[in-house]
Amino acid sequence: MSRFTGQARRREQVAEAACAASELLEVLWGRGQEAAPSGPVPPSQLRALLVIESHEGANLRTLGEALGSRPSSVSRLCDRMEAMGLVTRSQSRTSRREVELRLSRRGHQVLDEHRAFRTREVELVLERMDPSEVLLLAEGLRAFHAAASRGLSAGAQPPADSARSHVADSA
């Protein structure tokens, strides 16, 4: 086995471990979502809120590209979020044909509540880990975040056959 084959297998193993951890995080976070003061928010709406927060004033096309969703699905998703008071839509200052998306006060509140709950859940798990493992995890997560952020800002899209290619469709 060449050095490169070994590296590919190691990356595959790490990807599998990251996916397994992600699935556990989803279970942890889902347990108490209904208990949040703002009430349950579907995962597709949470993802959209996160994108809008990081691209304040983005249009529907930008949101759709970030989510990997069709324009009609993104429009319906925004209709639901606006009806819930999570986002506001306003005419773009640069183009009368475009709409800008912004989080409402309630949208910011929902994200804050969900982040606080998720942080508490993760802290409970971290307390059961050895401090040296926590440091290694933190270092790896910082590197992962940086690489993922570079990919998202470069407009990286999931493969077309990905099961999540239309994430906005699920809400």
N, C-alpha and C positions, 0 to 999 in steps of 0.2 A: 504494500500500500504506500503510495507516494505521500509526501508531506501535505500536499494540497487535498488529497482525498481524506486524510485524517482531519484536516481543518474543516472541511465541508461537513463531515460527520459530527464533529464537535459543535459546529454552529447549529446543525439540525437538532442535536440534543439540547442545546441551550434554548433554541426556539420552542421546543416541546415543553421544557421546564417553564419558560415564560408564559406559554399558553395555559399550562396547568395552573400556574399561580394566578393568572388573569381570571380564569374560571372560578377559582376560589374567592377572589376578590369580588366578583359579581355576586356570588352567593352571600358573602358577608354583607355587602352593601345592600342587597335586595331584602335582607331580613328585616331591616328597620325602616325601609323607605316609606312605608305607609305611616310610620310614627312621626315623620317629619311634620312640623307645624304647617307647612305649605301643602301637605298632602302628597300623594304619589305623583311622580312625573315619569312618563315613559322614557326608556333609555334613548330613543331617537330624538326626543325633545331635549334631553340633557345634553346630548352631543351637539345638537344645533345651538343651544344656548352657549356652550363653550366656544364654538366657532364664532358666533356673533360677538361674544365678549372679547375675543382676541382680534377680531376684525370689525370693530365698531364702525357702523356706517356702510358695511358691505352690502352689495346688492344680492338678489336671488341667485344669479348665476355664480357668483363667488361662493355663496353658501352651498349651492348644489355641487360645485367642483370639490369643495372641501369634504363634503359628505359622500361624494360618489353617487349622487342621486339625480334622477331625471327632473327637469324643470317643473313639470306638473306635480310631481310628488313633493318637491320643496315648497311650491306655492301652497298646496293643501296643508302641509306641516306648519307653515307660517300662519295660515288662516287659524288653525287650532291654537297655536301659541298666542296669537294676538287676542283671540276670544278668551283665553285664560288670563290675559293681562300680563303675559311674560315678555312680550316684545312690542315695539311700536314700529310702524312703517310710515315713512314720509317720502315725499318727492325728493329726488336727488337735486343737489344744488348745481350739479354740472350737466345733468341731462334730464329733460322733462319726461323721457320715456323710461327712466329707471327709478327704482324704489330703494331707499336706504333702510337697513334694518338696525335697530338699536334695542338693547335690553331696557326694559322698564325697571322701575324701582323694585317691583315684585320679582322680576327676572333675576336681578342681582341678589335679592333676598333668597330666592330658591337655590341659586348656586351656592351661596354662603352656607345655607342650612345643610345642603347635601355634602359640601366639602367638610364641614365640621363633623357630621356623622361619620363620614368615611375615614376621616383622620382618627377619630376615637376607635373605630373598628381596627384600623391598621396598628395603632398604638398598643392595643390589647395583644395582638399577635407578636409585635416586636418585643414586648416585655417577656415573652417566652423564649426569645432567642438569646444566644450568647452575645455579649457586646462586640466581640471581634467580628462575628457574622453580620451584625447590624452595620458595622463600618464598611465591610465588603459589599453588602447589599446597597448601601447608600452610594458608594463609588460607582458601582455598576449601573444603578438607576440613573445617576447623573449623566453617564456616558450614553445610555440608551435614550434618555430624554433629548440630549443634544442631537444625536443622530436622527431621531424621529422628527424633531423640530426642523432640521435642515431639509428633510424629505418633504414635509408638509409645506414649508415655505417655498420649496421649488416646484410645488404643484404636483408632487408624486401622487399617482392614483393606484388603487389596488388593481390586481389583474381583472380583466373584464369578466372572467368566469367566477370571480370571487362570490361567495355566498353573501357577502355584505356589500355587493355593488350597488344596492339600492336601499341604503339604511333608512332613508326617510319614509319608505313605504310601510314600515312596521308600526307606525303610530297612528 
